[in-house]
Amino acid sequence: DQLSKEVKEKEERKKRAKERQQKLMAEFSKKQKQFLETAMMEADEDANKASTSTGLPGMSSYSEETEETEQPGAVYYDCVICNLSSNSTGNKPMGIVAFLQSTNV
């Protein structure tokens, strides 16, 4: 009788833990979906602003200073840290930020 109570209690704890985990996963999924929807709407708004500033879809206008120094065929990159657009040259390289960590895999 004591053994069956312990087994039932253990199963009940597992069931409650699984329910908590499912609730957390559902909440995380909901927040992730909201974030993606917000990010997509902001990206659409940015694209609309860019297309109205130049009259061409997906094209944004640069300042006059940028246009004067623009190189033909240069590819511009957006920095995710400072939110600036720049081309990568020898004098002004555009880098990639990375996090490296050793593992025991």
Backbone torsions as a table, in degrees:
resi	resn	phi	psi	omega
1	ASP	NA	-44.4	178.5
2	GLN	-62.5	-40.4	-179.5
3	LEU	-65.1	-41.5	-179.9
4	SER	-66.9	-34.9	176.4
5	LYS	-64.4	-43.0	180.0
6	GLU	-63.8	-41.4	179.4
7	VAL	-64.7	-43.9	179.3
8	LYS	-62.8	-43.0	179.1
9	GLU	-62.9	-42.0	179.8
10	LYS	-63.7	-43.1	178.5
11	GLU	-64.8	-39.8	179.0
12	GLU	-64.2	-41.7	177.4
13	ARG	-63.1	-42.1	177.9
14	LYS	-61.8	-42.3	-179.1
15	LYS	-63.4	-44.7	179.0
16	ARG	-65.4	-39.9	178.6
17	ALA	-63.5	-41.8	178.9
18	LYS	-65.0	-40.1	177.6
19	GLU	-62.9	-43.3	177.4
20	ARG	-61.4	-42.6	179.9
21	GLN	-63.2	-42.5	179.1
22	GLN	-64.1	-39.5	177.5
23	LYS	-63.6	-44.4	179.3
24	LEU	-63.1	-42.0	179.7
25	MET	-65.7	-39.1	178.1
26	ALA	-65.4	-41.8	178.1
27	GLU	-64.4	-43.5	178.2
28	PHE	-61.6	-44.3	179.4
29	SER	-61.9	-41.2	179.2
30	LYS	-63.2	-46.3	179.8
31	LYS	-64.6	-39.5	179.2
32	GLN	-64.1	-42.3	179.2
33	LYS	-63.9	-42.9	178.0
34	GLN	-61.7	-42.4	179.1
35	PHE	-61.7	-46.1	-179.6
36	LEU	-63.1	-41.5	178.2
37	GLU	-62.8	-43.0	178.8
38	THR	-63.8	-44.5	-179.6
39	ALA	-64.0	-40.0	179.2
40	MET	-66.8	-39.9	178.6
41	MET	-65.2	-41.1	178.1
42	GLU	-65.2	-39.3	178.6
43	ALA	-65.1	-40.2	177.2
44	ASP	-63.7	-42.2	178.6
45	GLU	-63.0	-42.9	178.5
46	ASP	-62.5	-41.2	179.6
47	ALA	-65.9	-39.3	177.9
48	ASN	-65.2	-42.0	178.1
49	LYS	-62.6	-42.7	-179.0
50	ALA	-65.6	-40.7	-178.3
51	SER	-70.2	-31.4	178.8
52	THR	-77.8	-25.7	-179.0
53	SER	-75.3	-27.0	-179.7
54	THR	-112.5	-17.1	-176.6
55	GLY	86.7	-4.3	179.5
56	LEU	-116.2	136.5	-179.8
57	PRO	-66.8	133.8	176.1
58	GLY	79.1	0.4	-179.4
59	MET	-109.5	135.0	177.0
60	SER	-115.3	151.1	-179.6
61	SER	-88.2	144.8	177.4
62	TYR	-102.1	165.6	176.6
63	SER	-68.4	164.2	-177.4
64	GLU	-63.4	-34.0	179.0
65	GLU	-62.2	-41.3	179.4
66	THR	-67.0	-41.0	-178.7
67	GLU	-64.2	-35.2	-179.5
68	GLU	-67.7	-36.4	-176.6
69	THR	-95.3	2.4	-177.4
70	GLU	-65.9	134.4	178.9
71	GLN	-98.0	140.4	178.8
72	PRO	-63.6	134.0	178.5
73	GLY	77.7	6.1	-179.5
74	ALA	-74.0	141.5	178.4
75	VAL	-102.0	129.2	180.0
76	TYR	-98.2	140.6	179.8
77	TYR	-118.8	147.7	176.7
78	ASP	-100.0	127.5	177.3
79	CYS	-82.4	126.3	-178.4
80	VAL	-78.0	-14.9	-179.5
81	ILE	-87.5	-53.5	-176.1
82	CYS	-100.1	-6.5	176.8
83	ASN	63.0	32.9	176.0
84	LEU	-106.8	152.0	175.6
85	SER	-104.4	136.2	-179.0
86	SER	-156.7	152.7	173.3
87	ASN	-91.8	158.4	-178.3
88	SER	-96.9	116.7	178.3
89	THR	-127.8	172.9	177.8
90	GLY	-64.6	-37.4	179.8
91	ASN	-77.6	-29.9	-175.8
92	LYS	-134.5	75.2	-175.9
93	PRO	-72.3	145.8	175.0
94	MET	-101.6	124.2	-175.3
95	GLY	-108.0	175.9	178.3
96	ILE	-117.7	131.0	177.2
97	VAL	-90.4	128.6	-178.6
98	ALA	-138.7	153.3	176.1
99	PHE	-114.7	118.4	-179.9
100	LEU	-110.6	139.0	-178.9
101	GLN	-147.4	136.8	179.0
102	SER	-78.0	149.3	178.8
103	THR	-133.6	170.1	178.0
104	ASN	-110.6	37.7	-177.2
105	VAL	-82.7	NA	NA
